Amino acid sequence: MEPISFHRPVLLGEVREWLSVRPGMVVVDGTLGDGGHSELLCELVGPTGLVIGIDRDPEAIPLVEQRLTRFSDRFLAVNGNFKDLPELVATHTVRPIDRVLLDLGWSTTQFVTRGRGFSFMTNEQLDMRFNPSENTESAGDIVNTASLRELIRIFRLYGEERRAEQIAEAIVAAREREPITTTQQLANIVVSVAPRVGAIHPATQVFQALRIAVNDELAALREALNTITTAIPHNARVAIITFHSLEDRIVKRFISTRTDVKAITKKPIIPTEDEIRDNPRSRSSKLRIFEKV
Ligand SMILES: C[S@@+](CC[C@H](N)C(=O)[O-])C[C@H]1O[C@@H](n2cnc3c(N)ncnc32)[C@H](O)[C@@H]1O
């Protein structure tokens, strides 16, 4: 299905400023999404450069290939997990990697059009895998089979959900009556124990937590930081955009504990008020950039 509109890349000006991409460079966009950042990177590397875009979601690949056909001399898209970034890149070029960008989480297009069950706004199968052909548990599997304790852990840790225990108990009670297979069933269970207060839907954190658990997102980030840093040459830069405090903590700790990297900015870069007004999804984004020394 064609997207209603493309995902809006966050912190685009800041990535341009701090990633410092120059003509002729090899740049890897490890979270291609709709290719918004890759489009900028293709412009910056020029005709002698190379941009390799990776996405775990196979549906992202043809969409961006089509969107960026005018850069076919310097752009290619690959389906895969960014934790395998060095190997994925090595199958396409022997040139060293100069820059890497990771813009974590989901794209608006995935959220709205792919029917993967990321959103409680529509009624879809509870899947939430970035790549549904990966032989891993879906959100539906977790909700229907995880122990009460495990559900509480997921909601508390990945969703920072205050009502983790009540919500998990309500899920366990509901699944004894019938399997929970759709986003609406799950959203209704959450609302039954956590009524709406304010503008944020009460199921927001539960859905976020399940998506992080289903895709093992924090482990992928930890592994990627290690494998990428080991594979890149001195002076190469890595930019990571996070949307969750746990993700940001992982990146911050990585930069401060590794002796072979240095932070390019002391503090994380955050969006301007104008960007937040224009694109509310950017609100929680944080950009950290480090360089291999
Ligand atoms: C926020 S979107 C990226 C948007 C993109 N920067 C743009 O401008 O359109 C995040 C993307 O990362 C992908 N993704 C998430 N985890 C991944 C992983 N471990 N490896 C590769 N891609 C991943 C998602 O499928 C999604 O398309």
The ligand as an SDF file (V2000), in Angstrom:
LIG
                    3D

 27 29  0  0  0  0  0  0  0  0999 V2000
   12.1350    6.2680   12.9780 C   0  0  0  0  0  0  0  0  0  0  0  0
   12.1120    5.1910   11.6190 S   0  0  0  0  0  0  0  0  0  0  0  0
   13.3570    5.8520   10.5750 C   0  0  0  0  0  0  0  0  0  0  0  0
   12.8590    6.9820    9.7370 C   0  0  0  0  0  0  0  0  0  0  0  0
   13.8700    7.4890    8.7400 C   0  0  0  0  0  0  0  0  0  0  0  0
   15.0150    8.0870    9.3760 N   0  0  0  0  0  0  0  0  0  0  0  0
   13.2310    8.4580    7.7890 C   0  0  0  0  0  0  0  0  0  0  0  0
   13.7030    9.6060    7.7080 O   0  0  0  0  0  0  0  0  0  0  0  0
   12.2570    8.1070    7.1110 O   0  0  0  0  0  0  0  0  0  0  0  0
   12.8880    3.7710   12.2440 C   0  0  0  0  0  0  0  0  0  0  0  0
   13.0680    2.6400   11.2320 C   0  0  0  0  0  0  0  0  0  0  0  0
   14.0220    1.7450   11.7890 O   0  0  0  0  0  0  0  0  0  0  0  0
   13.6550    0.4330   11.4850 C   0  0  0  0  0  0  0  0  0  0  0  0
   14.2900   -0.4050   12.4870 N   0  0  0  0  0  0  0  0  0  0  0  0
   13.9850   -0.5280   13.7880 C   0  0  0  0  0  0  0  0  0  0  0  0
   14.8220   -1.3830   14.3880 N   0  0  0  0  0  0  0  0  0  0  0  0
   15.7100   -1.7950   13.4340 C   0  0  0  0  0  0  0  0  0  0  0  0
   16.8420   -2.6590   13.4240 C   0  0  0  0  0  0  0  0  0  0  0  0
   17.2250   -3.2920   14.5350 N   0  0  0  0  0  0  0  0  0  0  0  0
   17.5170   -2.8100   12.2710 N   0  0  0  0  0  0  0  0  0  0  0  0
   17.1340   -2.1670   11.1370 C   0  0  0  0  0  0  0  0  0  0  0  0
   16.0640   -1.3500   11.0790 N   0  0  0  0  0  0  0  0  0  0  0  0
   15.3670   -1.1600   12.2160 C   0  0  0  0  0  0  0  0  0  0  0  0
   12.1480    0.4420   11.5250 C   0  0  0  0  0  0  0  0  0  0  0  0
   11.6500   -0.6200   10.7300 O   0  0  0  0  0  0  0  0  0  0  0  0
   11.8250    1.8280   10.9530 C   0  0  0  0  0  0  0  0  0  0  0  0
   11.6170    1.7590    9.5670 O   0  0  0  0  0  0  0  0  0  0  0  0
  1  2  1  0
  2  3  1  0
  2 10  1  0
  3  4  1  0
  4  5  1  0
  5  6  1  0
  5  7  1  0
  7  8  2  0
  7  9  1  0
 10 11  1  0
 11 12  1  0
 11 26  1  0
 12 13  1  0
 13 14  1  0
 13 24  1  0
 14 15  1  0
 14 23  1  0
 15 16  2  0
 16 17  1  0
 17 18  1  0
 17 23  2  0
 18 19  1  0
 18 20  2  0
 20 21  1  0
 21 22  2  0
 22 23  1  0
 24 25  1  0
 24 26  1  0
 26 27  1  0
M  CHG  2   2   1   9  -1
M  END
$$$$
